[in-house]
Amino acid sequence: MLGSDIYTCSSKNIIRLFFFFFFCVCVCVCERTKMVLELWKMKRDFMKTRLNKVTGYFVPSFLRTVLF
């Protein structure tokens, strides 16, 4: 009976540890994805600005992105 209670308690702890690990992985993946999307957006804005400078146009949205 006592061994059964210890086993149940440790399995609950293992389940909690698994969910904590899963939560941490989800948060890390979410943060990484957000960072990659922000970098992609900055690169896209930079390429648009560069293209517009070559063609003679100016994009103030890129300056707003850089300054603010």
PDB file of N, CA, C and O in Angstrom:
ATOM      1  N   MET A   1       0.829  -1.194   0.000  1.00  0.00           N
ATOM      2  CA  MET A   1       0.000   0.000   0.000  1.00  0.00           C
ATOM      3  C   MET A   1       0.867   1.249   0.000  1.00  0.00           C
ATOM      4  O   MET A   1       0.602   2.199  -0.737  1.00  0.00           O
ATOM      5  N   LEU A   2       1.910   1.244   0.834  1.00  0.00           N
ATOM      6  CA  LEU A   2       2.780   2.408   0.922  1.00  0.00           C
ATOM      7  C   LEU A   2       3.563   2.601  -0.379  1.00  0.00           C
ATOM      8  O   LEU A   2       3.722   3.726  -0.854  1.00  0.00           O
ATOM      9  N   GLY A   3       4.050   1.499  -0.948  1.00  0.00           N
ATOM     10  CA  GLY A   3       4.780   1.585  -2.217  1.00  0.00           C
ATOM     11  C   GLY A   3       3.890   2.098  -3.336  1.00  0.00           C
ATOM     12  O   GLY A   3       4.349   2.827  -4.216  1.00  0.00           O
ATOM     13  N   SER A   4       2.627   1.722  -3.306  1.00  0.00           N
ATOM     14  CA  SER A   4       1.674   2.187  -4.316  1.00  0.00           C
ATOM     15  C   SER A   4       1.482   3.700  -4.231  1.00  0.00           C
ATOM     16  O   SER A   4       1.405   4.375  -5.258  1.00  0.00           O
ATOM     17  N   ASP A   5       1.404   4.242  -2.996  1.00  0.00           N
ATOM     18  CA  ASP A   5       1.236   5.689  -2.825  1.00  0.00           C
ATOM     19  C   ASP A   5       2.461   6.450  -3.325  1.00  0.00           C
ATOM     20  O   ASP A   5       2.329   7.508  -3.941  1.00  0.00           O
ATOM     21  N   ILE A   6       3.646   5.917  -3.063  1.00  0.00           N
ATOM     22  CA  ILE A   6       4.878   6.579  -3.526  1.00  0.00           C
ATOM     23  C   ILE A   6       4.926   6.567  -5.052  1.00  0.00           C
ATOM     24  O   ILE A   6       5.300   7.562  -5.673  1.00  0.00           O
ATOM     25  N   TYR A   7       4.549   5.443  -5.651  1.00  0.00           N
ATOM     26  CA  TYR A   7       4.568   5.345  -7.113  1.00  0.00           C
ATOM     27  C   TYR A   7       3.596   6.345  -7.738  1.00  0.00           C
ATOM     28  O   TYR A   7       3.932   6.997  -8.726  1.00  0.00           O
ATOM     29  N   THR A   8       2.390   6.473  -7.169  1.00  0.00           N
ATOM     30  CA  THR A   8       1.397   7.416  -7.679  1.00  0.00           C
ATOM     31  C   THR A   8       1.912   8.846  -7.560  1.00  0.00           C
ATOM     32  O   THR A   8       1.753   9.649  -8.479  1.00  0.00           O
ATOM     33  N   CYS A   9       2.522   9.155  -6.437  1.00  0.00           N
ATOM     34  CA  CYS A   9       3.038  10.504  -6.209  1.00  0.00           C
ATOM     35  C   CYS A   9       4.146  10.817  -7.211  1.00  0.00           C
ATOM     36  O   CYS A   9       4.173  11.914  -7.767  1.00  0.00           O
ATOM     37  N   SER A  10       5.055   9.882  -7.450  1.00  0.00           N
ATOM     38  CA  SER A  10       6.158  10.148  -8.368  1.00  0.00           C
ATOM     39  C   SER A  10       5.656  10.240  -9.810  1.00  0.00           C
ATOM     40  O   SER A  10       6.198  11.013 -10.599  1.00  0.00           O
ATOM     41  N   SER A  11       4.637   9.469 -10.161  1.00  0.00           N
ATOM     42  CA  SER A  11       4.115   9.571 -11.525  1.00  0.00           C
ATOM     43  C   SER A  11       3.443  10.925 -11.736  1.00  0.00           C
ATOM     44  O   SER A  11       3.507  11.482 -12.832  1.00  0.00           O
ATOM     45  N   LYS A  12       2.795  11.461 -10.692  1.00  0.00           N
ATOM     46  CA  LYS A  12       2.226  12.808 -10.801  1.00  0.00           C
ATOM     47  C   LYS A  12       3.334  13.831 -10.996  1.00  0.00           C
ATOM     48  O   LYS A  12       3.203  14.765 -11.787  1.00  0.00           O
ATOM     49  N   ASN A  13       4.433  13.642 -10.258  1.00  0.00           N
ATOM     50  CA  ASN A  13       5.554  14.565 -10.408  1.00  0.00           C
ATOM     51  C   ASN A  13       6.163  14.480 -11.805  1.00  0.00           C
ATOM     52  O   ASN A  13       6.543  15.500 -12.380  1.00  0.00           O
ATOM     53  N   ILE A  14       6.254  13.280 -12.346  1.00  0.00           N
ATOM     54  CA  ILE A  14       6.785  13.111 -13.703  1.00  0.00           C
ATOM     55  C   ILE A  14       5.864  13.785 -14.714  1.00  0.00           C
ATOM     56  O   ILE A  14       6.335  14.434 -15.647  1.00  0.00           O
ATOM     57  N   ILE A  15       4.562  13.633 -14.533  1.00  0.00           N
ATOM     58  CA  ILE A  15       3.602  14.276 -15.438  1.00  0.00           C
ATOM     59  C   ILE A  15       3.717  15.794 -15.340  1.00  0.00           C
ATOM     60  O   ILE A  15       3.693  16.485 -16.358  1.00  0.00           O
ATOM     61  N   ARG A  16       3.842  16.316 -14.119  1.00  0.00           N
ATOM     62  CA  ARG A  16       4.010  17.765 -13.947  1.00  0.00           C
ATOM     63  C   ARG A  16       5.299  18.248 -14.599  1.00  0.00           C
ATOM     64  O   ARG A  16       5.322  19.290 -15.254  1.00  0.00           O
ATOM     65  N   LEU A  17       6.372  17.481 -14.413  1.00  0.00           N
ATOM     66  CA  LEU A  17       7.650  17.838 -15.023  1.00  0.00           C
ATOM     67  C   LEU A  17       7.547  17.822 -16.543  1.00  0.00           C
ATOM     68  O   LEU A  17       8.096  18.700 -17.208  1.00  0.00           O
ATOM     69  N   PHE A  18       6.850  16.834 -17.099  1.00  0.00           N
ATOM     70  CA  PHE A  18       6.662  16.762 -18.544  1.00  0.00           C
ATOM     71  C   PHE A  18       5.889  17.977 -19.051  1.00  0.00           C
ATOM     72  O   PHE A  18       6.273  18.575 -20.056  1.00  0.00           O
ATOM     73  N   PHE A  19       4.799  18.350 -18.367  1.00  0.00           N
ATOM     74  CA  PHE A  19       4.021  19.508 -18.801  1.00  0.00           C
ATOM     75  C   PHE A  19       4.816  20.803 -18.670  1.00  0.00           C
ATOM     76  O   PHE A  19       4.699  21.689 -19.517  1.00  0.00           O
ATOM     77  N   PHE A  20       5.628  20.920 -17.612  1.00  0.00           N
ATOM     78  CA  PHE A  20       6.478  22.097 -17.455  1.00  0.00           C
ATOM     79  C   PHE A  20       7.488  22.182 -18.599  1.00  0.00           C
ATOM     80  O   PHE A  20       7.690  23.252 -19.173  1.00  0.00           O
ATOM     81  N   PHE A  21       8.122  21.052 -18.932  1.00  0.00           N
ATOM     82  CA  PHE A  21       9.077  21.006 -20.037  1.00  0.00           C
ATOM     83  C   PHE A  21       8.386  21.342 -21.357  1.00  0.00           C
ATOM     84  O   PHE A  21       8.923  22.102 -22.163  1.00  0.00           O
ATOM     85  N   PHE A  22       7.203  20.784 -21.579  1.00  0.00           N
ATOM     86  CA  PHE A  22       6.438  21.053 -22.799  1.00  0.00           C
ATOM     87  C   PHE A  22       6.087  22.532 -22.898  1.00  0.00           C
ATOM     88  O   PHE A  22       6.181  23.123 -23.975  1.00  0.00           O
ATOM     89  N   PHE A  23       5.680  23.138 -21.775  1.00  0.00           N
ATOM     90  CA  PHE A  23       5.358  24.563 -21.739  1.00  0.00           C
ATOM     91  C   PHE A  23       6.590  25.406 -22.081  1.00  0.00           C
ATOM     92  O   PHE A  23       6.495  26.356 -22.858  1.00  0.00           O
ATOM     93  N   CYS A  24       7.739  25.063 -21.507  1.00  0.00           N
ATOM     94  CA  CYS A  24       8.974  25.803 -21.792  1.00  0.00           C
ATOM     95  C   CYS A  24       9.356  25.698 -23.265  1.00  0.00           C
ATOM     96  O   CYS A  24       9.777  26.684 -23.872  1.00  0.00           O
ATOM     97  N   VAL A  25       9.212  24.511 -23.838  1.00  0.00           N
ATOM     98  CA  VAL A  25       9.523  24.330 -25.256  1.00  0.00           C
ATOM     99  C   VAL A  25       8.581  25.169 -26.115  1.00  0.00           C
ATOM    100  O   VAL A  25       9.017  25.802 -27.076  1.00  0.00           O
ATOM    101  N   CYS A  26       7.297  25.176 -25.775  1.00  0.00           N
ATOM    102  CA  CYS A  26       6.329  25.975 -26.541  1.00  0.00           C
ATOM    103  C   CYS A  26       6.658  27.461 -26.470  1.00  0.00           C
ATOM    104  O   CYS A  26       6.585  28.161 -27.480  1.00  0.00           O
ATOM    105  N   VAL A  27       7.020  27.947 -25.283  1.00  0.00           N
ATOM    106  CA  VAL A  27       7.367  29.365 -25.129  1.00  0.00           C
ATOM    107  C   VAL A  27       8.611  29.695 -25.947  1.00  0.00           C
ATOM    108  O   VAL A  27       8.654  30.726 -26.619  1.00  0.00           O
ATOM    109  N   CYS A  28       9.619  28.834 -25.896  1.00  0.00           N
ATOM    110  CA  CYS A  28      10.854  29.074 -26.656  1.00  0.00           C
ATOM    111  C   CYS A  28      10.586  29.080 -28.156  1.00  0.00           C
ATOM    112  O   CYS A  28      11.097  29.940 -28.874  1.00  0.00           O
ATOM    113  N   VAL A  29       9.791  28.129 -28.634  1.00  0.00           N
ATOM    114  CA  VAL A  29       9.472  28.070 -30.064  1.00  0.00           C
ATOM    115  C   VAL A  29       8.683  29.302 -30.477  1.00  0.00           C
ATOM    116  O   VAL A  29       8.925  29.867 -31.543  1.00  0.00           O
ATOM    117  N   CYS A  30       7.737  29.724 -29.633  1.00  0.00           N
ATOM    118  CA  CYS A  30       6.928  30.905 -29.938  1.00  0.00           C
ATOM    119  C   CYS A  30       7.807  32.152 -30.017  1.00  0.00           C
ATOM    120  O   CYS A  30       7.670  32.946 -30.948  1.00  0.00           O
ATOM    121  N   GLU A  31       8.707  32.333 -29.047  1.00  0.00           N
ATOM    122  CA  GLU A  31       9.598  33.494 -29.046  1.00  0.00           C
ATOM    123  C   GLU A  31      10.522  33.466 -30.256  1.00  0.00           C
ATOM    124  O   GLU A  31      10.763  34.500 -30.879  1.00  0.00           O
ATOM    125  N   ARG A  32      11.036  32.297 -30.586  1.00  0.00           N
ATOM    126  CA  ARG A  32      11.940  32.160 -31.740  1.00  0.00           C
ATOM    127  C   ARG A  32      11.198  32.499 -33.029  1.00  0.00           C
ATOM    128  O   ARG A  32      11.732  33.202 -33.887  1.00  0.00           O
ATOM    129  N   THR A  33       9.974  32.006 -33.168  1.00  0.00           N
ATOM    130  CA  THR A  33       9.182  32.286 -34.362  1.00  0.00           C
ATOM    131  C   THR A  33       8.895  33.773 -34.478  1.00  0.00           C
ATOM    132  O   THR A  33       8.972  34.338 -35.569  1.00  0.00           O
ATOM    133  N   LYS A  34       8.564  34.414 -33.354  1.00  0.00           N
ATOM    134  CA  LYS A  34       8.288  35.846 -33.366  1.00  0.00           C
ATOM    135  C   LYS A  34       9.535  36.628 -33.784  1.00  0.00           C
ATOM    136  O   LYS A  34       9.443  37.583 -34.556  1.00  0.00           O
ATOM    137  N   MET A  35      10.699  36.222 -33.273  1.00  0.00           N
ATOM    138  CA  MET A  35      11.942  36.904 -33.615  1.00  0.00           C
ATOM    139  C   MET A  35      12.257  36.735 -35.104  1.00  0.00           C
ATOM    140  O   MET A  35      12.660  37.691 -35.766  1.00  0.00           O
ATOM    141  N   VAL A  36      12.075  35.523 -35.628  1.00  0.00           N
ATOM    142  CA  VAL A  36      12.339  35.273 -37.047  1.00  0.00           C
ATOM    143  C   VAL A  36      11.398  36.099 -37.914  1.00  0.00           C
ATOM    144  O   VAL A  36      11.823  36.650 -38.929  1.00  0.00           O
ATOM    145  N   LEU A  37      10.122  36.196 -37.530  1.00  0.00           N
ATOM    146  CA  LEU A  37       9.175  36.996 -38.303  1.00  0.00           C
ATOM    147  C   LEU A  37       9.541  38.474 -38.281  1.00  0.00           C
ATOM    148  O   LEU A  37       9.410  39.153 -39.300  1.00  0.00           O
ATOM    149  N   GLU A  38      10.001  38.989 -37.131  1.00  0.00           N
ATOM    150  CA  GLU A  38      10.411  40.388 -37.056  1.00  0.00           C
ATOM    151  C   GLU A  38      11.632  40.642 -37.931  1.00  0.00           C
ATOM    152  O   GLU A  38      11.699  41.658 -38.622  1.00  0.00           O
ATOM    153  N   LEU A  39      12.602  39.721 -37.905  1.00  0.00           N
ATOM    154  CA  LEU A  39      13.787  39.880 -38.754  1.00  0.00           C
ATOM    155  C   LEU A  39      13.410  39.826 -40.233  1.00  0.00           C
ATOM    156  O   LEU A  39      13.941  40.590 -41.038  1.00  0.00           O
ATOM    157  N   TRP A  40      12.495  38.925 -40.591  1.00  0.00           N
ATOM    158  CA  TRP A  40      12.062  38.828 -41.980  1.00  0.00           C
ATOM    159  C   TRP A  40      11.372  40.113 -42.415  1.00  0.00           C
ATOM    160  O   TRP A  40      11.581  40.583 -43.534  1.00  0.00           O
ATOM    161  N   LYS A  41      10.545  40.687 -41.532  1.00  0.00           N
ATOM    162  CA  LYS A  41       9.852  41.935 -41.849  1.00  0.00           C
ATOM    163  C   LYS A  41      10.848  43.073 -42.036  1.00  0.00           C
ATOM    164  O   LYS A  41      10.706  43.873 -42.961  1.00  0.00           O
ATOM    165  N   MET A  42      11.862  43.153 -41.160  1.00  0.00           N
ATOM    166  CA  MET A  42      12.876  44.197 -41.296  1.00  0.00           C
ATOM    167  C   MET A  42      13.652  44.036 -42.601  1.00  0.00           C
ATOM    168  O   MET A  42      13.937  45.019 -43.284  1.00  0.00           O
ATOM    169  N   LYS A  43      13.992  42.797 -42.944  1.00  0.00           N
ATOM    170  CA  LYS A  43      14.725  42.546 -44.189  1.00  0.00           C
ATOM    171  C   LYS A  43      13.862  42.918 -45.388  1.00  0.00           C
ATOM    172  O   LYS A  43      14.355  43.504 -46.352  1.00  0.00           O
ATOM    173  N   ARG A  44      12.584  42.581 -45.333  1.00  0.00           N
ATOM    174  CA  ARG A  44      11.676  42.910 -46.426  1.00  0.00           C
ATOM    175  C   ARG A  44      11.562  44.421 -46.600  1.00  0.00           C
ATOM    176  O   ARG A  44      11.620  44.925 -47.721  1.00  0.00           O
ATOM    177  N   ASP A  45      11.399  45.150 -45.486  1.00  0.00           N
ATOM    178  CA  ASP A  45      11.324  46.609 -45.559  1.00  0.00           C
ATOM    179  C   ASP A  45      12.618  47.200 -46.097  1.00  0.00           C
ATOM    180  O   ASP A  45      12.594  48.143 -46.889  1.00  0.00           O
ATOM    181  N   PHE A  46      13.756  46.644 -45.665  1.00  0.00           N
ATOM    182  CA  PHE A  46      15.046  47.140 -46.147  1.00  0.00           C
ATOM    183  C   PHE A  46      15.180  46.923 -47.650  1.00  0.00           C
ATOM    184  O   PHE A  46      15.644  47.808 -48.370  1.00  0.00           O
ATOM    185  N   MET A  47      14.776  45.749 -48.123  1.00  0.00           N
ATOM    186  CA  MET A  47      14.882  45.466 -49.559  1.00  0.00           C
ATOM    187  C   MET A  47      13.943  46.363 -50.355  1.00  0.00           C
ATOM    188  O   MET A  47      14.306  46.809 -51.443  1.00  0.00           O
ATOM    189  N   LYS A  48      12.742  46.639 -49.843  1.00  0.00           N
ATOM    190  CA  LYS A  48      11.829  47.558 -50.529  1.00  0.00           C
ATOM    191  C   LYS A  48      12.445  48.942 -50.618  1.00  0.00           C
ATOM    192  O   LYS A  48      12.389  49.581 -51.669  1.00  0.00           O
ATOM    193  N   THR A  49      13.034  49.412 -49.522  1.00  0.00           N
ATOM    194  CA  THR A  49      13.643  50.738 -49.503  1.00  0.00           C
ATOM    195  C   THR A  49      14.814  50.795 -50.471  1.00  0.00           C
ATOM    196  O   THR A  49      14.983  51.774 -51.197  1.00  0.00           O
ATOM    197  N   ARG A  50      15.610  49.755 -50.476  1.00  0.00           N
ATOM    198  CA  ARG A  50      16.763  49.714 -51.381  1.00  0.00           C
ATOM    199  C   ARG A  50      16.304  49.730 -52.833  1.00  0.00           C
ATOM    200  O   ARG A  50      16.875  50.437 -53.663  1.00  0.00           O
ATOM    201  N   LEU A  51      15.287  48.963 -53.133  1.00  0.00           N
ATOM    202  CA  LEU A  51      14.753  48.929 -54.492  1.00  0.00           C
ATOM    203  C   LEU A  51      14.180  50.282 -54.874  1.00  0.00           C
ATOM    204  O   LEU A  51      14.383  50.745 -55.997  1.00  0.00           O
ATOM    205  N   ASN A  52      13.470  50.921 -53.958  1.00  0.00           N
ATOM    206  CA  ASN A  52      12.882  52.225 -54.250  1.00  0.00           C
ATOM    207  C   ASN A  52      13.945  53.305 -54.400  1.00  0.00           C
ATOM    208  O   ASN A  52      13.759  54.235 -55.185  1.00  0.00           O
ATOM    209  N   LYS A  53      15.053  53.209 -53.671  1.00  0.00           N
ATOM    210  CA  LYS A  53      16.134  54.172 -53.845  1.00  0.00           C
ATOM    211  C   LYS A  53      16.764  54.024 -55.221  1.00  0.00           C
ATOM    212  O   LYS A  53      17.136  55.016 -55.848  1.00  0.00           O
ATOM    213  N   VAL A  54      16.885  52.798 -55.689  1.00  0.00           N
ATOM    214  CA  VAL A  54      17.456  52.564 -57.019  1.00  0.00           C
ATOM    215  C   VAL A  54      16.539  53.139 -58.084  1.00  0.00           C
ATOM    216  O   VAL A  54      17.015  53.724 -59.057  1.00  0.00           O
ATOM    217  N   THR A  55      15.240  52.984 -57.918  1.00  0.00           N
ATOM    218  CA  THR A  55      14.300  53.484 -58.922  1.00  0.00           C
ATOM    219  C   THR A  55      13.987  54.960 -58.743  1.00  0.00           C
ATOM    220  O   THR A  55      13.319  55.550 -59.592  1.00  0.00           O
ATOM    221  N   GLY A  56      14.459  55.581 -57.647  1.00  0.00           N
ATOM    222  CA  GLY A  56      14.262  57.016 -57.460  1.00  0.00           C
ATOM    223  C   GLY A  56      13.123  57.377 -56.527  1.00  0.00           C
ATOM    224  O   GLY A  56      12.796  58.557 -56.401  1.00  0.00           O
ATOM    225  N   TYR A  57      12.508  56.408 -55.872  1.00  0.00           N
ATOM    226  CA  TYR A  57      11.421  56.687 -54.941  1.00  0.00           C
ATOM    227  C   TYR A  57      11.924  56.535 -53.508  1.00  0.00           C
ATOM    228  O   TYR A  57      12.994  55.972 -53.275  1.00  0.00           O
ATOM    229  N   PHE A  58      11.162  57.031 -52.570  1.00  0.00           N
ATOM    230  CA  PHE A  58      11.572  56.998 -51.166  1.00  0.00           C
ATOM    231  C   PHE A  58      10.432  56.448 -50.326  1.00  0.00           C
ATOM    232  O   PHE A  58       9.275  56.824 -50.516  1.00  0.00           O
ATOM    233  N   VAL A  59      10.757  55.564 -49.404  1.00  0.00           N
ATOM    234  CA  VAL A  59       9.734  54.945 -48.563  1.00  0.00           C
ATOM    235  C   VAL A  59       9.934  55.396 -47.115  1.00  0.00           C
ATOM    236  O   VAL A  59      10.863  54.923 -46.461  1.00  0.00           O
ATOM    237  N   PRO A  60       9.096  56.293 -46.594  1.00  0.00           N
ATOM    238  CA  PRO A  60       9.271  56.746 -45.213  1.00  0.00           C
ATOM    239  C   PRO A  60       8.917  55.688 -44.169  1.00  0.00           C
ATOM    240  O   PRO A  60       9.307  55.823 -43.009  1.00  0.00           O
ATOM    241  N   SER A  61       8.187  54.640 -44.553  1.00  0.00           N
ATOM    242  CA  SER A  61       7.821  53.614 -43.574  1.00  0.00           C
ATOM    243  C   SER A  61       9.058  52.897 -43.044  1.00  0.00           C
ATOM    244  O   SER A  61       9.089  52.487 -41.884  1.00  0.00           O
ATOM    245  N   PHE A  62      10.073  52.745 -43.883  1.00  0.00           N
ATOM    246  CA  PHE A  62      11.300  52.106 -43.423  1.00  0.00           C
ATOM    247  C   PHE A  62      11.970  52.957 -42.345  1.00  0.00           C
ATOM    248  O   PHE A  62      12.464  52.426 -41.350  1.00  0.00           O
ATOM    249  N   LEU A  63      11.987  54.268 -42.541  1.00  0.00           N
ATOM    250  CA  LEU A  63      12.573  55.154 -41.532  1.00  0.00           C
ATOM    251  C   LEU A  63      11.790  55.087 -40.227  1.00  0.00           C
ATOM    252  O   LEU A  63      12.377  55.108 -39.145  1.00  0.00           O
ATOM    253  N   ARG A  64      10.476  55.006 -40.327  1.00  0.00           N
ATOM    254  CA  ARG A  64       9.670  54.870 -39.112  1.00  0.00           C
ATOM    255  C   ARG A  64       9.989  53.564 -38.395  1.00  0.00           C
ATOM    256  O   ARG A  64      10.032  53.518 -37.166  1.00  0.00           O
ATOM    257  N   THR A  65      10.211  52.502 -39.168  1.00  0.00           N
ATOM    258  CA  THR A  65      10.557  51.214 -38.571  1.00  0.00           C
ATOM    259  C   THR A  65      11.906  51.295 -37.869  1.00  0.00           C
ATOM    260  O   THR A  65      12.076  50.747 -36.779  1.00  0.00           O
ATOM    261  N   VAL A  66      12.862  51.974 -38.488  1.00  0.00           N
ATOM    262  CA  VAL A  66      14.202  52.056 -37.909  1.00  0.00           C
ATOM    263  C   VAL A  66      14.222  52.991 -36.705  1.00  0.00           C
ATOM    264  O   VAL A  66      14.824  52.665 -35.682  1.00  0.00           O
ATOM    265  N   LEU A  67      13.575  54.143 -36.810  1.00  0.00           N
ATOM    266  CA  LEU A  67      13.652  55.147 -35.756  1.00  0.00           C
ATOM    267  C   LEU A  67      12.799  54.810 -34.545  1.00  0.00           C
ATOM    268  O   LEU A  67      13.172  55.131 -33.416  1.00  0.00           O
ATOM    269  N   PHE A  68      11.659  54.167 -34.764  1.00  0.00           N
ATOM    270  CA  PHE A  68      10.760  53.902 -33.631  1.00  0.00           C
ATOM    271  C   PHE A  68      10.704  52.436 -33.328  1.00  0.00           C
ATOM    272  O   PHE A  68      10.000  52.022 -32.407  1.00  0.00           O
TER     273      PHE A  68
END
